[in-house]
Amino acid sequence: MKDILWVLFEIGINLFQGILISHYVYSILGDKEKRSFIKSGGLVCGFLLTAVITLINYFIYFDGMYIYAYIVIVFLYSLLRLKGKMMKKLFISSFSVIFISIFSVLVANFFSVLFHRQLDEIFTVQSLERLISVVVCQLIILYIYKLTLGIFRHENKSDLSNHEWLLILAVLFISIVISILLTFVAMQEIPDYTRWLIVICILGIVVINIVTVYLVVNLSRKNSAVRENQLLRVQQKYQQQYLENAENQYETIRKLRHDFKNHNIVIASLLENGDFDKAKQYVSDYLDQMSVSGTFVNTDNNIVNAIINCKAEVAKSLDIETSIVTVSDFDGIDDLDLCSLISNMFDNAIDACRKVKENRQIHFSIKKDESNYTFCMKNSIEGSVIQNNPNLITTKKDKHLHGLGTKIIKDIAKKYNGMADFFENDDFFICYIILKYL
């Protein structure tokens, strides 16, 4: 009976750890489709971990390097079901498993010294010491998970670079290797003071890993601040550029209005004198002048006018056929956001059309219903952009200064609880944005 109870106890601990690890990773990364823990496959991952841990423990009493098998299972779960970049998923998967292993080693070594028992007895013998060791270990792990979970939830969403992730992951893997080696040493016949030194060393490793967590969060925040400053500089550049362009546009319009009466007098005089050919030529020249410096759109928002008219002029100079349909008012959307959104949509479309040899086209529309604004930009392409570049990463050499357009567009859509979609249809690349204003 006692043996059966111990087996159930061991399986129960393994089940607790398996589900705890799965839920921890799920809570930090989140499901790709915002499903619950159970629907995302978290329980399946937990049960699989339980089975593997129980099976391995049946043959050996100390997991050692087998914990990497647990990491692989958790990583595959995060890769298939959860959000985030691959390096972040690998870090969270590794951290969740390695922390349990290090704390198990730490607590086992501590109680081995405290109760004057061999370490292998703490791992294997059905005794009160092992029961206390296991229960205390689970309570500490639960507390540490709760503590670090709070830290990660306050983490800024900007990801670290691959180089930074690799350095942090190296700390984790080196930590577990050292802990395993120290545990093998502790299993030998050694004096108590040596065991205490091993406990202190493993405790130091725990501290290093906690510092690593703070390092991840602080680096993420720093990267986010740099990114936000970069985006702000780009936005300010666009805003200043289009405000200046607006002044030039309206100065041109004022001049045209001022000269309009004089042009009519000349035309009337030519018609009165019967000089129809000269009048026709004069009107043609006048219309050409109007076309060069004319206005493509005239909404109630001067910023929007300046952006679209300026970009349409650029497109025209590149022999890009342009059609624009827009609403007049933009209630509920900040001017700076409008500036950034529209300018980046046009910039991306114009850059794409530069690569097209023939039949360059841009079609831009803004529509409005009871609660949404819909922005749609279509531009010609030669071959699939998404197939060759699914993440829409800039192909320009200086990726630090370029490639922010798509990021800005997505951030603005998210700010207004909308959506940003990029797809292709009939040799056109389409950027489709919905912003909610109610």
C-alpha positions as CSV (number, residue, x, y, z in Angstrom):
1,M,0.0,0.0,0.0
2,K,2.8,2.3,0.9
3,D,4.6,1.7,-2.4
4,I,1.4,2.5,-4.3
5,L,0.9,5.7,-2.4
6,W,4.5,6.7,-3.2
7,V,4.0,5.9,-6.9
8,L,0.8,8.0,-6.9
9,F,2.7,10.8,-5.1
10,E,5.5,10.8,-7.6
11,I,3.2,10.8,-10.6
12,G,1.2,13.6,-9.0
13,I,4.3,15.7,-8.6
14,N,5.3,15.0,-12.2
15,L,1.8,16.0,-13.3
16,F,1.9,19.2,-11.3
17,Q,5.3,20.1,-12.8
18,G,4.2,19.2,-16.4
19,I,1.0,21.3,-16.3
20,L,2.8,24.1,-14.4
21,I,5.5,24.4,-17.1
22,S,2.9,24.3,-19.9
23,H,0.7,26.9,-18.3
24,Y,3.7,29.1,-17.5
25,V,4.9,29.2,-21.1
26,Y,1.3,29.7,-22.3
27,S,0.8,32.6,-19.9
28,I,3.9,34.5,-21.1
29,L,3.6,33.9,-24.8
30,G,-0.2,33.6,-25.3
31,D,-2.0,31.6,-27.9
32,K,-1.8,32.5,-31.6
33,E,-5.6,32.5,-31.9
34,K,-6.3,33.7,-28.4
35,R,-7.6,30.3,-27.3
36,S,-7.8,29.2,-23.7
37,F,-5.0,27.1,-22.1
38,I,-6.9,23.9,-22.6
39,K,-8.0,24.6,-26.2
40,S,-4.4,25.7,-27.1
41,G,-3.2,22.2,-26.2
42,G,-1.6,23.1,-22.9
43,L,-3.1,20.1,-21.1
44,V,-1.9,17.8,-23.8
45,C,1.6,19.2,-23.5
46,G,1.4,18.9,-19.7
47,F,0.3,15.3,-19.9
48,L,3.1,14.5,-22.4
49,L,5.7,16.0,-20.1
50,T,4.3,14.0,-17.2
51,A,4.5,10.8,-19.1
52,V,8.1,11.5,-20.3
53,I,9.3,12.6,-16.8
54,T,7.7,9.5,-15.2
55,L,9.2,7.2,-17.8
56,I,12.7,8.6,-17.4
57,N,12.5,8.7,-13.6
58,Y,11.6,5.0,-13.7
59,F,15.0,4.1,-15.1
60,I,17.1,6.8,-13.5
61,Y,16.6,8.7,-10.2
62,F,18.3,11.9,-11.4
63,D,17.3,13.4,-14.8
64,G,20.6,15.1,-15.6
65,M,20.9,15.9,-19.3
66,Y,17.5,14.4,-20.0
67,I,15.9,17.7,-19.1
68,Y,16.8,18.8,-22.7
69,A,14.1,16.3,-23.8
70,Y,11.6,18.2,-21.7
71,I,12.8,21.5,-23.3
72,V,12.2,20.1,-26.7
73,I,8.6,19.1,-25.9
74,V,7.8,22.5,-24.4
75,F,9.5,24.3,-27.3
76,L,7.5,22.3,-29.9
77,Y,4.3,23.2,-28.1
78,S,5.2,26.9,-28.1
79,L,6.3,26.7,-31.7
80,L,3.0,25.1,-32.9
81,R,0.5,26.9,-30.7
82,L,1.9,30.1,-29.1
83,K,2.8,33.6,-30.2
84,G,6.3,35.2,-30.4
85,K,9.5,34.8,-32.3
86,M,11.4,31.6,-32.3
87,M,14.3,32.8,-30.1
88,K,11.9,34.1,-27.5
89,K,10.0,30.8,-27.5
90,L,13.2,28.9,-27.1
91,F,14.2,31.1,-24.1
92,I,10.9,30.8,-22.3
93,S,10.7,27.0,-22.9
94,S,14.3,26.6,-21.7
95,F,13.8,28.9,-18.7
96,S,10.7,27.1,-17.5
97,V,12.3,23.7,-17.5
98,I,15.8,24.7,-16.3
99,F,14.5,26.7,-13.4
100,I,12.6,23.6,-12.1
101,S,15.7,21.5,-12.5
102,I,18.0,23.9,-10.8
103,F,15.6,24.4,-7.8
104,S,15.1,20.7,-7.5
105,V,18.9,20.2,-7.3
106,L,19.3,23.1,-4.8
107,V,16.6,21.9,-2.5
108,A,17.7,18.3,-2.6
109,N,21.3,19.3,-1.8
110,F,20.1,21.6,1.0
111,F,18.0,18.8,2.7
112,S,20.8,16.3,2.1
113,V,23.1,18.5,4.3
114,L,20.4,19.4,6.7
115,F,19.3,15.8,7.4
116,H,22.8,14.3,7.0
117,R,21.6,12.0,4.3
118,Q,23.3,11.0,1.0
119,L,21.9,13.0,-2.0
120,D,20.9,9.8,-3.8
121,E,18.7,8.9,-0.8
122,I,16.9,12.3,-1.0
123,F,16.2,11.4,-4.7
124,T,15.2,7.8,-4.2
125,V,14.4,6.6,-0.7
126,Q,10.7,6.7,0.4
127,S,11.2,8.8,3.5
128,L,9.9,11.9,5.3
129,E,13.0,13.8,4.2
130,R,12.2,13.2,0.5
131,L,8.6,14.1,1.1
132,I,9.6,17.4,2.7
133,S,12.2,18.0,0.1
134,V,9.7,17.5,-2.8
135,V,6.9,19.5,-1.3
136,V,9.2,22.5,-0.3
137,C,10.7,22.4,-3.8
138,Q,7.2,22.6,-5.5
139,L,6.2,25.5,-3.3
140,I,9.4,27.5,-4.1
141,I,9.0,26.7,-7.8
142,L,5.4,27.9,-7.7
143,Y,6.4,31.2,-6.0
144,I,9.3,31.8,-8.4
145,Y,7.1,31.1,-11.4
146,K,4.5,33.6,-10.0
147,L,7.2,36.2,-9.4
148,T,8.8,35.9,-12.9
149,L,5.4,35.7,-14.6
150,G,4.6,39.1,-13.2
151,I,8.0,40.4,-14.5
152,F,7.4,39.0,-18.0
153,R,3.8,40.3,-18.1
154,H,5.2,43.8,-17.6
155,E,7.8,43.2,-20.2
156,N,7.7,45.4,-23.3
157,K,6.6,43.6,-26.4
158,S,9.7,44.5,-28.4
159,D,11.9,41.4,-29.0
160,L,15.6,41.2,-28.5
161,S,18.1,40.7,-31.4
162,N,19.1,37.1,-32.1
163,H,22.6,37.9,-30.8
164,E,21.1,39.0,-27.4
165,W,18.8,35.9,-27.2
166,L,21.8,33.6,-27.9
167,L,23.9,35.2,-25.1
168,I,21.0,34.8,-22.6
169,L,20.2,31.3,-23.7
170,A,23.9,30.4,-23.2
171,V,23.6,31.5,-19.6
172,L,20.7,29.2,-19.0
173,F,22.3,26.1,-20.6
174,I,25.6,26.7,-18.9
175,S,23.8,27.0,-15.6
176,I,22.1,23.7,-15.9
177,V,25.3,21.9,-17.0
178,I,27.1,23.3,-14.0
179,S,24.2,22.3,-11.7
180,I,24.2,18.8,-13.0
181,L,28.0,18.4,-12.6
182,L,27.8,19.8,-9.0
183,T,25.0,17.3,-8.3
184,F,27.1,14.4,-9.5
185,V,29.9,15.6,-7.2
186,A,27.4,15.8,-4.3
187,M,26.4,12.1,-4.8
188,Q,30.0,11.1,-3.9
189,E,31.3,10.6,-0.4
190,I,32.3,14.1,0.5
191,P,32.5,16.1,3.7
192,D,29.5,18.2,4.9
193,Y,31.3,21.5,4.3
194,T,31.8,20.6,0.7
195,R,28.1,19.9,0.4
196,W,27.4,23.3,1.9
197,L,29.7,24.8,-0.7
198,I,27.8,23.0,-3.4
199,V,24.5,24.4,-2.1
200,I,26.0,27.9,-2.1
201,C,27.2,27.5,-5.7
202,I,23.8,26.2,-6.9
203,L,22.1,29.1,-5.0
204,G,24.5,31.5,-6.9
205,I,23.4,29.9,-10.2
206,V,19.7,30.5,-9.2
207,V,20.6,34.2,-8.5
208,I,22.3,34.4,-11.9
209,N,19.2,33.1,-13.6
210,I,17.0,35.5,-11.8
211,V,19.3,38.4,-12.9
212,T,19.0,36.9,-16.4
213,V,15.3,37.4,-16.3
214,Y,15.7,41.0,-15.3
215,L,18.3,41.4,-18.0
216,V,15.8,40.1,-20.6
217,V,13.1,42.6,-19.5
218,N,15.5,45.6,-19.2
219,L,17.0,44.9,-22.6
220,S,13.6,44.6,-24.1
221,R,12.6,47.9,-22.6
222,K,15.7,49.6,-23.9
223,N,15.2,48.2,-27.4
224,S,11.6,49.4,-27.3
225,A,12.7,52.9,-26.3
226,V,15.2,53.0,-29.1
227,R,12.6,51.7,-31.5
228,E,10.0,54.2,-30.4
229,N,12.4,57.1,-30.7
230,Q,13.2,55.9,-34.2
231,L,9.6,55.8,-35.1
232,L,8.9,59.2,-33.6
233,R,11.8,60.7,-35.6
234,V,10.3,59.2,-38.8
235,Q,6.8,60.5,-37.9
236,Q,8.1,64.0,-37.2
237,K,10.0,64.0,-40.4
238,Y,6.9,63.1,-42.4
239,Q,4.7,65.6,-40.5
240,Q,7.2,68.5,-41.1
241,Q,7.6,67.5,-44.7
242,Y,3.9,67.5,-45.4
243,L,3.2,70.6,-43.5
244,E,5.7,72.4,-45.7
245,N,4.2,70.8,-48.8
246,A,0.8,71.9,-47.7
247,E,2.0,75.5,-47.5
248,N,3.5,75.2,-51.0
249,Q,0.3,73.6,-52.4
250,Y,-2.0,76.4,-51.0
251,E,0.4,79.1,-52.1
252,T,0.2,77.6,-55.7
253,I,-3.6,77.6,-55.4
254,R,-3.7,81.2,-54.3
255,K,-1.6,82.2,-57.2
256,L,-3.8,80.3,-59.6
257,R,-6.9,81.9,-58.2
258,H,-5.3,85.3,-58.4
259,D,-4.4,84.8,-62.1
260,F,-7.7,83.1,-63.0
261,K,-9.5,86.4,-63.8
262,N,-6.6,87.6,-66.0
263,H,-6.6,84.2,-67.9
264,N,-10.3,84.6,-68.5
265,I,-9.9,88.1,-69.8
266,V,-7.2,86.9,-72.3
267,I,-9.4,84.0,-73.5
268,A,-12.4,86.2,-73.8
269,S,-10.4,88.7,-75.9
270,L,-9.1,86.0,-78.2
271,L,-12.6,84.6,-78.7
272,E,-14.0,88.1,-79.3
273,N,-11.4,88.7,-82.0
274,G,-12.1,85.3,-83.6
275,D,-8.7,83.9,-82.9
276,F,-10.1,80.5,-82.0
277,D,-6.9,78.5,-82.7
278,K,-4.8,80.8,-80.4
279,A,-7.6,80.7,-77.8
280,K,-7.6,76.9,-77.9
281,Q,-3.8,76.7,-77.6
282,Y,-3.9,79.2,-74.7
283,V,-6.5,77.0,-72.8
284,S,-4.5,73.9,-73.5
285,D,-1.3,75.5,-72.1
286,Y,-3.3,76.7,-69.1
287,L,-4.7,73.2,-68.4
288,D,-1.2,71.7,-68.7
289,Q,0.1,74.2,-66.1
290,M,-2.9,73.3,-63.8
291,S,-2.0,69.6,-64.2
292,V,1.6,70.1,-63.2
293,S,0.9,71.9,-60.0
294,G,-2.8,70.8,-59.5
295,T,-4.5,69.2,-56.6
296,F,-5.5,65.5,-56.7
297,V,-7.8,65.6,-53.6
298,N,-9.3,68.3,-51.5
299,T,-10.7,66.9,-48.2
300,D,-11.5,68.8,-45.1
301,N,-8.1,67.8,-43.6
302,N,-5.2,69.9,-44.9
303,I,-2.6,67.3,-43.7
304,V,-4.3,64.5,-45.7
305,N,-4.5,66.8,-48.8
306,A,-0.8,67.6,-48.5
307,I,0.3,64.0,-48.1
308,I,-1.9,62.5,-50.9
309,N,-1.2,65.4,-53.4
310,C,2.5,65.3,-52.7
311,K,2.8,61.5,-53.1
312,A,0.5,61.5,-56.2
313,E,2.9,64.0,-57.8
314,V,5.8,61.7,-57.0
315,A,4.0,58.8,-58.5
316,K,3.1,60.8,-61.6
317,S,6.7,61.8,-62.1
318,L,7.6,58.1,-62.1
319,D,4.9,57.3,-64.8
320,I,2.8,55.5,-62.3
321,E,-0.9,55.6,-63.1
322,T,-2.7,56.8,-59.9
323,S,-6.3,56.8,-58.9
324,I,-7.5,58.1,-55.6
325,V,-11.0,58.0,-53.9
326,T,-11.4,59.4,-50.4
327,V,-13.8,60.6,-47.8
328,S,-13.8,64.3,-46.8
329,D,-13.6,64.1,-43.0
330,F,-11.5,62.1,-40.6
331,D,-13.1,62.4,-37.2
332,G,-11.6,60.4,-34.4
333,I,-8.2,59.9,-36.0
334,D,-5.1,61.9,-34.9
335,D,-3.5,64.0,-37.6
336,L,-0.1,62.5,-36.8
337,D,-1.4,59.0,-37.2
338,L,-3.1,59.9,-40.5
339,C,0.2,61.4,-41.7
340,S,2.2,58.3,-40.8
341,L,-0.4,55.8,-42.1
342,I,-1.1,57.4,-45.5
343,S,2.5,58.4,-46.2
344,N,3.9,54.9,-45.4
345,M,1.2,53.2,-47.5
346,F,2.1,55.5,-50.4
347,D,5.9,55.1,-49.9
348,N,5.6,51.3,-49.8
349,A,3.4,51.3,-53.0
350,I,5.7,53.7,-54.9
351,D,8.8,51.8,-53.9
352,A,7.2,48.6,-55.2
353,C,6.1,50.2,-58.4
354,R,9.6,51.4,-59.1
355,K,10.5,47.7,-59.6
356,V,7.7,47.2,-62.2
357,K,8.8,47.7,-65.8
358,E,5.4,48.2,-67.4
359,N,1.8,49.1,-66.5
360,R,2.7,50.8,-63.2
361,Q,-0.5,51.4,-61.2
362,I,-1.5,52.6,-57.8
363,H,-5.1,52.7,-56.6
364,F,-5.8,54.2,-53.2
365,S,-9.1,54.5,-51.4
366,I,-10.4,55.6,-48.0
367,K,-14.0,54.7,-47.0
368,K,-16.0,55.2,-43.9
369,D,-19.0,53.5,-42.3
370,E,-20.7,53.9,-38.9
371,S,-17.7,52.9,-36.9
372,N,-14.7,52.2,-39.2
373,Y,-12.4,53.8,-41.6
374,T,-11.1,51.5,-44.4
375,F,-7.8,52.4,-46.1
376,C,-6.9,50.3,-49.2
377,M,-3.7,50.6,-51.2
378,K,-3.2,48.5,-54.4
379,N,0.0,48.6,-56.4
380,S,1.3,46.7,-59.3
381,I,3.8,43.9,-58.8
382,E,5.9,41.5,-61.0
383,G,5.8,38.2,-59.2
384,S,4.7,37.4,-55.7
385,V,6.1,39.6,-53.0
386,I,4.6,37.6,-50.1
387,Q,6.0,34.3,-51.5
388,N,9.5,35.7,-51.7
389,N,9.4,37.9,-48.6
390,P,6.5,36.6,-46.3
391,N,7.6,38.9,-43.4
392,L,7.8,42.0,-45.7
393,I,11.3,42.7,-44.5
394,T,13.0,45.7,-46.3
395,T,15.5,44.8,-49.0
396,K,17.4,48.0,-48.5
397,K,20.9,47.8,-47.2
398,D,20.5,50.0,-44.1
399,K,17.7,48.0,-42.4
400,H,18.1,50.2,-39.3
401,L,16.9,53.3,-41.1
402,H,14.5,51.6,-43.5
403,G,11.8,48.9,-43.2
404,L,9.8,50.8,-40.5
405,G,6.8,51.5,-42.8
406,T,5.0,48.1,-42.2
407,K,5.7,48.3,-38.5
408,I,4.2,51.8,-38.3
409,I,1.1,50.7,-40.2
410,K,0.5,47.7,-38.0
411,D,1.1,49.8,-34.8
412,I,-1.5,52.4,-35.9
413,A,-4.0,49.7,-36.8
414,K,-3.5,48.2,-33.3
415,K,-3.8,51.6,-31.6
416,Y,-7.3,52.1,-33.1
417,N,-8.4,48.5,-32.4
418,G,-8.4,47.8,-36.1
419,M,-6.5,45.4,-38.3
420,A,-3.8,45.5,-40.9
421,D,-3.7,42.9,-43.7
422,F,-1.3,42.4,-46.6
423,F,-2.2,40.1,-49.5
424,E,-2.0,39.8,-53.3
425,N,-4.7,39.5,-56.0
426,D,-4.5,39.7,-59.8
427,D,-0.9,41.0,-60.0
428,F,-1.6,43.6,-57.3
429,F,-0.1,43.8,-53.8
430,I,-2.8,45.1,-51.4
431,C,-2.4,46.8,-48.1
432,Y,-5.8,46.8,-46.3
433,I,-6.3,48.7,-43.1
434,I,-9.3,49.1,-40.8
435,L,-9.3,51.8,-38.1
436,K,-12.2,52.0,-35.5
437,Y,-13.1,55.6,-34.6
438,L,-16.1,54.8,-32.2
